[in-house]
Amino acid sequence: MTVTELLNRVAMIAIAAVVVGLVGRRWRPVRVVLVALAPLGSAAILFYFFFEGSASQCSGYGATLRCWEVSYASAIWGRSGWSVGLVGSAVILTLAPIASAWLRRSWPSVAATCALPFLIGPLIVVLFPWAYVWPAVLGAAIAGPPSREASAKERVDVPA
């Protein structure tokens, strides 16, 4: 996949996220889903990269030949400490919708929406999977944090 194809896919997903975010401004259940979407996407990426193998390494020969599978995480991120730090930063930024819901403010999601492209862009080789998670953070930032109470339309006030 070329960088242009990746950008086209992310742009289409981002447009869908904007639409879902705008819908989420109206309906609380959509906002609740958007809070969980980015952290779940990030967790799925980590799970896949830790447990799926990209190649095998072998040592020894003859009766002492031993081979083991090398995971994508160790093959891509394990070469240097800075790449592990970048992955950790991307994971923390994708947790911003949860922080927004907890604080009842949208600024953590907005800040993560602004920061993730600057983190992913120059380091696309290491962080390319998080390009697909960024639209979920964008949608959560547009929708805003979910309220803790039902909307006024759903509440029935009983006169005293």
GROMACS elastic network, one bead per residue, 0.5 to 0.9 nm:
[ bonds ]
;  ai    aj funct       b0    kb
    1     4     6  0.81718   500
    1     5     6  0.62337   500
    1     6     6  0.68472   500
    2     5     6  0.52956   500
    2     6     6  0.63757   500
    2     7     6  0.87269   500
    3     6     6  0.50067   500
    3     7     6  0.61230   500
    3     8     6  0.85754   500
    3   124     6  0.86344   500
    4     7     6  0.50840   500
    4     8     6  0.61339   500
    4     9     6  0.86499   500
    5     8     6  0.50460   500
    5     9     6  0.62165   500
    5    10     6  0.85940   500
    6     9     6  0.52081   500
    6    10     6  0.61428   500
    6    11     6  0.85015   500
    6   128     6  0.85466   500
    6   131     6  0.83458   500
    6   132     6  0.89909   500
    7    10     6  0.50698   500
    7    11     6  0.59396   500
    7    12     6  0.85875   500
    7   131     6  0.85824   500
    8    11     6  0.50607   500
    8    12     6  0.62813   500
    8    13     6  0.86767   500
    9    12     6  0.52032   500
    9    13     6  0.62395   500
    9    14     6  0.85040   500
    9   132     6  0.82938   500
   10    13     6  0.50375   500
   10    14     6  0.59093   500
   10    15     6  0.85765   500
   10   131     6  0.65919   500
   10   132     6  0.60565   500
   10   134     6  0.84201   500
   10   135     6  0.74702   500
   11    15     6  0.62012   500
   11    16     6  0.86643   500
   11   135     6  0.85794   500
   12    15     6  0.51976   500
   12    16     6  0.64062   500
   12    17     6  0.86603   500
   13    16     6  0.50604   500
   13    17     6  0.61145   500
   13    18     6  0.86912   500
   13   132     6  0.75629   500
   13   135     6  0.63065   500
   13   136     6  0.86724   500
   14    18     6  0.61699   500
   14    19     6  0.86560   500
   14   132     6  0.87305   500
   14   134     6  0.79506   500
   14   136     6  0.79317   500
   14   138     6  0.74208   500
   14   139     6  0.79708   500
   15    18     6  0.51269   500
   15    19     6  0.64130   500
   15    20     6  0.87025   500
   15   135     6  0.81889   500
   16    19     6  0.51371   500
   16    20     6  0.61644   500
   16    21     6  0.84541   500
   16   135     6  0.81855   500
   16   139     6  0.84535   500
   17    21     6  0.58317   500
   17    22     6  0.84423   500
   17   135     6  0.55543   500
   17   136     6  0.62424   500
   17   137     6  0.85361   500
   17   138     6  0.65979   500
   17   140     6  0.83299   500
   17   142     6  0.87302   500
   18    22     6  0.61353   500
   18    23     6  0.85812   500
   18   135     6  0.79527   500
   18   138     6  0.70512   500
   18   139     6  0.54603   500
   18   142     6  0.69677   500
   18   143     6  0.86833   500
   19    22     6  0.51370   500
   19    23     6  0.62494   500
   19    24     6  0.85250   500
   19   139     6  0.78161   500
   20    24     6  0.59827   500
   20    25     6  0.87313   500
   20    30     6  0.76725   500
   20    31     6  0.89967   500
   20    34     6  0.85929   500
   20   139     6  0.63073   500
   20   140     6  0.87790   500
   20   142     6  0.87127   500
   20   143     6  0.78839   500
   21    25     6  0.64265   500
   21    30     6  0.80332   500
   21    31     6  0.76696   500
   21    34     6  0.79473   500
   21   136     6  0.88604   500
   21   138     6  0.76559   500
   21   140     6  0.61467   500
   21   141     6  0.74456   500
   21   144     6  0.80554   500
   22    25     6  0.52480   500
   22    26     6  0.72305   500
   22   139     6  0.78132   500
   22   142     6  0.64632   500
   22   143     6  0.59011   500
   23    26     6  0.55181   500
   23    27     6  0.64738   500
   23    30     6  0.72722   500
   23    31     6  0.86705   500
   23   143     6  0.73671   500
   24    27     6  0.50268   500
   24    28     6  0.63146   500
   24    29     6  0.75091   500
   24    31     6  0.50234   500
   24    32     6  0.86053   500
   24    34     6  0.80544   500
   24   139     6  0.81926   500
   24   140     6  0.81396   500
   24   142     6  0.79452   500
   24   144     6  0.78086   500
   24   146     6  0.88525   500
   25    28     6  0.73204   500
   25    30     6  0.82220   500
   25    31     6  0.72941   500
   25   142     6  0.73975   500
   25   144     6  0.67779   500
   25   146     6  0.89333   500
   26    30     6  0.84851   500
   26    31     6  0.88570   500
   26   143     6  0.81432   500
   27    30     6  0.57805   500
   27    31     6  0.69687   500
   27   143     6  0.89963   500
   27   151     6  0.89834   500
   28    31     6  0.51165   500
   28    32     6  0.64157   500
   28    33     6  0.88704   500
   28   143     6  0.89605   500
   28   145     6  0.88617   500
   28   146     6  0.58741   500
   28   147     6  0.71805   500
   28   150     6  0.80953   500
   28   151     6  0.80793   500
   29    32     6  0.50739   500
   29    33     6  0.63882   500
   29    34     6  0.86915   500
   29   146     6  0.79934   500
   30    33     6  0.51364   500
   30    34     6  0.61827   500
   30    35     6  0.87304   500
   30   143     6  0.82572   500
   30   146     6  0.86327   500
   31    35     6  0.62322   500
   31    36     6  0.89112   500
   31   139     6  0.87326   500
   31   140     6  0.67448   500
   31   143     6  0.60512   500
   31   144     6  0.70047   500
   31   145     6  0.65278   500
   31   146     6  0.53860   500
   31   147     6  0.87988   500
   32    35     6  0.52410   500
   32    36     6  0.68100   500
   32    37     6  0.89003   500
   32   101     6  0.86369   500
   32   140     6  0.89199   500
   32   145     6  0.78531   500
   32   146     6  0.59245   500
   33    36     6  0.53953   500
   33    37     6  0.61194   500
   33   140     6  0.88054   500
   34    37     6  0.50663   500
   34    38     6  0.72184   500
   34    97     6  0.76605   500
   34   136     6  0.66353   500
   34   137     6  0.77502   500
   34   139     6  0.67211   500
   34   140     6  0.51659   500
   34   141     6  0.89578   500
   34   143     6  0.80128   500
   34   145     6  0.89405   500
   35    38     6  0.69606   500
   35    39     6  0.78118   500
   35    95     6  0.86373   500
   35    96     6  0.85080   500
   35    98     6  0.57386   500
   35   100     6  0.82531   500
   35   101     6  0.71464   500
   35   136     6  0.84564   500
   35   137     6  0.81294   500
   35   140     6  0.60698   500
   35   145     6  0.74734   500
   35   146     6  0.80897   500
   36    39     6  0.57376   500
   36    40     6  0.60876   500
   36    41     6  0.85971   500
   36    95     6  0.87226   500
   36    97     6  0.74635   500
   36    98     6  0.72116   500
   37    40     6  0.52731   500
   37    41     6  0.60930   500
   37    42     6  0.86733   500
   37    97     6  0.87835   500
   37   133     6  0.82896   500
   37   136     6  0.61497   500
   37   137     6  0.80440   500
   37   140     6  0.85985   500
   38    41     6  0.50173   500
   38    42     6  0.61494   500
   38    43     6  0.85510   500
   38    94     6  0.55720   500
   38    95     6  0.69802   500
   38    96     6  0.85783   500
   38    97     6  0.75087   500
   38   133     6  0.56878   500
   38   134     6  0.74191   500
   38   135     6  0.82510   500
   38   136     6  0.51473   500
   38   137     6  0.58166   500
   38   140     6  0.84538   500
   39    42     6  0.50795   500
   39    43     6  0.60801   500
   39    44     6  0.85415   500
   39    91     6  0.76524   500
   39    92     6  0.88521   500
   39    94     6  0.55975   500
   39    95     6  0.53631   500
   39    96     6  0.83918   500
   39    97     6  0.80223   500
   39    98     6  0.80180   500
   39   133     6  0.84423   500
   39   136     6  0.89575   500
   39   137     6  0.88912   500
   40    44     6  0.60675   500
   40    45     6  0.86347   500
   41    44     6  0.50602   500
   41    45     6  0.63123   500
   41    46     6  0.87585   500
   41    94     6  0.85638   500
   41   130     6  0.83841   500
   41   132     6  0.83747   500
   41   133     6  0.60245   500
   41   136     6  0.84806   500
   42    45     6  0.51288   500
   42    46     6  0.63282   500
   42    47     6  0.86027   500
   42    90     6  0.83470   500
   42    91     6  0.61559   500
   42    94     6  0.67729   500
   42    95     6  0.85313   500
   42   129     6  0.85230   500
   42   130     6  0.70823   500
   42   133     6  0.67423   500
   43    46     6  0.51142   500
   43    47     6  0.60195   500
   43    48     6  0.85339   500
   43    91     6  0.80665   500
   44    47     6  0.50301   500
   44    48     6  0.60589   500
   44    49     6  0.85265   500
   45    48     6  0.51966   500
   45    49     6  0.60971   500
   45    50     6  0.85097   500
   45   129     6  0.69249   500
   45   130     6  0.79959   500
   46    49     6  0.51970   500
   46    50     6  0.59903   500
   46    51     6  0.85429   500
   46    73     6  0.80457   500
   46    91     6  0.88630   500
   47    50     6  0.53156   500
   47    51     6  0.61947   500
   47    52     6  0.82349   500
   48    51     6  0.54517   500
   48    52     6  0.55451   500
   48    53     6  0.89639   500
   48    72     6  0.82255   500
   48    73     6  0.86870   500
   49    52     6  0.55956   500
   49    53     6  0.77072   500
   49    71     6  0.64781   500
   49    74     6  0.84144   500
   50    53     6  0.79864   500
   50    71     6  0.58524   500
   50    72     6  0.65375   500
   50    73     6  0.53381   500
   50    74     6  0.77446   500
   51    71     6  0.61256   500
   51    72     6  0.78322   500
   51    73     6  0.82747   500
   52    69     6  0.87730   500
   52    70     6  0.82702   500
   52    71     6  0.54630   500
   52    72     6  0.63267   500
   52    73     6  0.84568   500
   53    56     6  0.77440   500
   53    69     6  0.57771   500
   53    70     6  0.52447   500
   53    72     6  0.55432   500
   53    73     6  0.84885   500
   53    75     6  0.87934   500
   54    69     6  0.73818   500
   54    70     6  0.60311   500
   54    71     6  0.56531   500
   54    72     6  0.53912   500
   54    75     6  0.74689   500
   55    68     6  0.85538   500
   55    69     6  0.59010   500
   55    70     6  0.54694   500
   55    71     6  0.73544   500
   55    72     6  0.82860   500
   55    75     6  0.84737   500
   56    67     6  0.64470   500
   56    68     6  0.54374   500
   56    70     6  0.55185   500
   56    71     6  0.87363   500
   57    66     6  0.83756   500
   57    67     6  0.54875   500
   57    68     6  0.55340   500
   57    69     6  0.63764   500
   57    70     6  0.68028   500
   58    61     6  0.87371   500
   58    65     6  0.68839   500
   58    66     6  0.54901   500
   58    68     6  0.64204   500
   58    69     6  0.88160   500
   59    64     6  0.79882   500
   59    65     6  0.58024   500
   59    66     6  0.55289   500
   59    67     6  0.64832   500
   60    63     6  0.81565   500
   60    64     6  0.53245   500
   60    66     6  0.63601   500
   60    67     6  0.87953   500
   61    64     6  0.54148   500
   61    66     6  0.78501   500
   62    65     6  0.54924   500
   63    66     6  0.86206   500
   70    73     6  0.82588   500
   70    74     6  0.66270   500
   70    75     6  0.66134   500
   71    74     6  0.54565   500
   71    75     6  0.61962   500
   71    76     6  0.86123   500
   72    76     6  0.58534   500
   72    77     6  0.78037   500
   72    78     6  0.89512   500
   73    76     6  0.54530   500
   73    77     6  0.52856   500
   73    78     6  0.64831   500
   74    77     6  0.54658   500
   74    79     6  0.72977   500
   75    78     6  0.58047   500
   75    79     6  0.70285   500
   76    79     6  0.66452   500
   76    83     6  0.82960   500
   76   125     6  0.87056   500
   76   126     6  0.68188   500
   77    80     6  0.66910   500
   77    81     6  0.78564   500
   77    82     6  0.85037   500
   77    83     6  0.53618   500
   77    84     6  0.57301   500
   77    87     6  0.80475   500
   77   126     6  0.70071   500
   78    81     6  0.71775   500
   78    83     6  0.75070   500
   78    84     6  0.71488   500
   79    82     6  0.88724   500
   79    83     6  0.77343   500
   79    84     6  0.89191   500
   80    83     6  0.58673   500
   80    84     6  0.71969   500
   81    84     6  0.53104   500
   81    85     6  0.64466   500
   81    86     6  0.88325   500
   82    86     6  0.62000   500
   82    87     6  0.86827   500
   83    87     6  0.62131   500
   83    88     6  0.85319   500
   83   126     6  0.68430   500
   83   127     6  0.86834   500
   84    87     6  0.51135   500
   84    88     6  0.61497   500
   84    89     6  0.85911   500
   85    89     6  0.61171   500
   85    90     6  0.86378   500
   86    90     6  0.61941   500
   86    91     6  0.86092   500
   86   119     6  0.77708   500
   86   120     6  0.88575   500
   86   123     6  0.87670   500
   86   126     6  0.81926   500
   86   127     6  0.77400   500
   87    90     6  0.50696   500
   87    91     6  0.61966   500
   87    92     6  0.86258   500
   87   126     6  0.78677   500
   87   127     6  0.68068   500
   87   130     6  0.89324   500
   88    91     6  0.50812   500
   88    92     6  0.61586   500
   88    93     6  0.85875   500
   89    92     6  0.51158   500
   89    93     6  0.61344   500
   89    94     6  0.86418   500
   89   116     6  0.89892   500
   89   119     6  0.84082   500
   90    93     6  0.51121   500
   90    94     6  0.62551   500
   90    95     6  0.88357   500
   90   116     6  0.69037   500
   90   119     6  0.75292   500
   90   120     6  0.80850   500
   90   127     6  0.78338   500
   90   130     6  0.71035   500
   91    94     6  0.51572   500
   91    95     6  0.65509   500
   91   130     6  0.84640   500
   92    95     6  0.52007   500
   92    96     6  0.70698   500
   92   112     6  0.89377   500
   93    96     6  0.54467   500
   93    97     6  0.87269   500
   93   108     6  0.85522   500
   93   109     6  0.81998   500
   93   111     6  0.85242   500
   93   112     6  0.52665   500
   93   113     6  0.82646   500
   93   115     6  0.78835   500
   93   116     6  0.69924   500
   93   137     6  0.86253   500
   94    97     6  0.71195   500
   94    98     6  0.86805   500
   94   109     6  0.83339   500
   94   112     6  0.70426   500
   94   113     6  0.87907   500
   94   116     6  0.83938   500
   94   130     6  0.86063   500
   94   133     6  0.74822   500
   94   134     6  0.75026   500
   94   136     6  0.85431   500
   94   137     6  0.65099   500
   95    98     6  0.56139   500
   95    99     6  0.67392   500
   95   100     6  0.89834   500
   95   109     6  0.84615   500
   95   112     6  0.86980   500
   95   137     6  0.85851   500
   96   100     6  0.61148   500
   96   101     6  0.86553   500
   96   107     6  0.88147   500
   96   108     6  0.52519   500
   96   110     6  0.84539   500
   96   111     6  0.82379   500
   96   112     6  0.63085   500
   96   113     6  0.88765   500
   96   137     6  0.75256   500
   97   101     6  0.62098   500
   97   102     6  0.85783   500
   97   106     6  0.79484   500
   97   108     6  0.68936   500
   97   109     6  0.52184   500
   97   110     6  0.89543   500
   97   112     6  0.86626   500
   97   137     6  0.66219   500
   97   140     6  0.61435   500
   97   141     6  0.73160   500
   97   144     6  0.85420   500
   97   145     6  0.73539   500
   98   101     6  0.51085   500
   98   102     6  0.61522   500
   98   103     6  0.85948   500
   98   108     6  0.87768   500
   98   109     6  0.84948   500
   98   145     6  0.84596   500
   99   102     6  0.50157   500
   99   103     6  0.60167   500
   99   104     6  0.81487   500
   99   105     6  0.83597   500
   99   106     6  0.87070   500
   99   108     6  0.64188   500
   99   109     6  0.77987   500
  100   103     6  0.52233   500
  100   104     6  0.55608   500
  100   105     6  0.51689   500
  100   106     6  0.52105   500
  100   107     6  0.68536   500
  100   108     6  0.54968   500
  100   109     6  0.61576   500
  100   140     6  0.88450   500
  100   141     6  0.84997   500
  100   144     6  0.77035   500
  100   145     6  0.56798   500
  100   146     6  0.87231   500
  101   105     6  0.68958   500
  101   106     6  0.77951   500
  101   144     6  0.81407   500
  101   146     6  0.61178   500
  101   147     6  0.79619   500
  101   148     6  0.89968   500
  102   105     6  0.79963   500
  102   145     6  0.82122   500
  103   106     6  0.82004   500
  103   108     6  0.88089   500
  103   145     6  0.84495   500
  104   144     6  0.84153   500
  104   145     6  0.57457   500
  104   146     6  0.74621   500
  104   147     6  0.73319   500
  104   148     6  0.87595   500
  105   108     6  0.73334   500
  105   109     6  0.86258   500
  105   144     6  0.73835   500
  105   145     6  0.63751   500
  106   109     6  0.56279   500
  106   110     6  0.62535   500
  106   111     6  0.87110   500
  106   140     6  0.83931   500
  106   141     6  0.60758   500
  106   142     6  0.83405   500
  106   143     6  0.86244   500
  106   144     6  0.53022   500
  106   145     6  0.59975   500
  107   111     6  0.58867   500
  107   112     6  0.84382   500
  107   141     6  0.77797   500
  107   144     6  0.88901   500
  108   111     6  0.51437   500
  108   112     6  0.61546   500
  108   113     6  0.85165   500
  108   141     6  0.81609   500
  109   112     6  0.50680   500
  109   113     6  0.59792   500
  109   114     6  0.85991   500
  109   137     6  0.62670   500
  109   138     6  0.73461   500
  109   140     6  0.66417   500
  109   142     6  0.85851   500
  109   144     6  0.81243   500
  109   145     6  0.88392   500
  110   114     6  0.63034   500
  110   115     6  0.86410   500
  110   137     6  0.80980   500
  110   138     6  0.74123   500
  110   140     6  0.85098   500
  110   141     6  0.52103   500
  110   142     6  0.80113   500
  111   114     6  0.51758   500
  111   115     6  0.60747   500
  111   116     6  0.85903   500
  111   141     6  0.87334   500
  112   116     6  0.57888   500
  112   117     6  0.88790   500
  112   134     6  0.85899   500
  112   137     6  0.71567   500
  112   138     6  0.83433   500
  112   141     6  0.86465   500
  113   116     6  0.57820   500
  113   117     6  0.74183   500
  113   134     6  0.68605   500
  113   135     6  0.81877   500
  113   137     6  0.59458   500
  113   138     6  0.54575   500
  113   141     6  0.71855   500
  114   117     6  0.65522   500
  114   118     6  0.74101   500
  114   138     6  0.87601   500
  115   118     6  0.53829   500
  115   119     6  0.62837   500
  115   120     6  0.87237   500
  116   120     6  0.59164   500
  116   121     6  0.82043   500
  116   130     6  0.83452   500
  116   131     6  0.82382   500
  116   134     6  0.67530   500
  117   120     6  0.50562   500
  117   121     6  0.54766   500
  117   122     6  0.86925   500
  117   131     6  0.77210   500
  117   134     6  0.77271   500
  118   121     6  0.54566   500
  118   122     6  0.71082   500
  118   123     6  0.88959   500
  119   122     6  0.67955   500
  119   123     6  0.68491   500
  119   124     6  0.86434   500
  119   127     6  0.82356   500
  120   123     6  0.52702   500
  120   124     6  0.54224   500
  120   125     6  0.86937   500
  120   126     6  0.81500   500
  120   127     6  0.56054   500
  120   128     6  0.68470   500
  120   130     6  0.72949   500
  120   131     6  0.68290   500
  121   124     6  0.54722   500
  121   127     6  0.84165   500
  121   128     6  0.85666   500
  121   131     6  0.86355   500
  122   125     6  0.84480   500
  123   126     6  0.57294   500
  123   127     6  0.61287   500
  123   128     6  0.78340   500
  124   127     6  0.51261   500
  124   129     6  0.86112   500
  124   131     6  0.83255   500
  125   128     6  0.59037   500
  126   129     6  0.83211   500
  127   130     6  0.57044   500
  127   131     6  0.72607   500
  128   131     6  0.54406   500
  128   132     6  0.77616   500
  129   132     6  0.57815   500
  129   133     6  0.72350   500
  130   134     6  0.61775   500
  131   134     6  0.53588   500
  131   135     6  0.77028   500
  132   135     6  0.65006   500
  132   136     6  0.79728   500
  133   136     6  0.54733   500
  133   137     6  0.68865   500
  133   138     6  0.89805   500
  134   137     6  0.51910   500
  134   138     6  0.62655   500
  134   139     6  0.87570   500
  135   139     6  0.60739   500
  135   140     6  0.85233   500
  136   139     6  0.50963   500
  136   140     6  0.62259   500
  136   141     6  0.86042   500
  137   140     6  0.50646   500
  137   141     6  0.61302   500
  137   142     6  0.86737   500
  138   141     6  0.50796   500
  138   142     6  0.62650   500
  138   143     6  0.86418   500
  139   142     6  0.51528   500
  139   143     6  0.60928   500
  139   144     6  0.84311   500
  140   143     6  0.51365   500
  140   144     6  0.58691   500
  140   145     6  0.72641   500
  141   144     6  0.52435   500
  141   145     6  0.77504   500
  143   146     6  0.81995   500
  144   147     6  0.89776   500
  146   149     6  0.87361   500
  147   150     6  0.73556   500
  147   151     6  0.81446   500
  149   152     6  0.87415   500
  150   153     6  0.80527   500
  150   154     6  0.61248   500
  150   155     6  0.65276   500
  151   154     6  0.53999   500
  151   155     6  0.64948   500
  152   155     6  0.51439   500
  152   156     6  0.78191   500
  153   156     6  0.76931   500
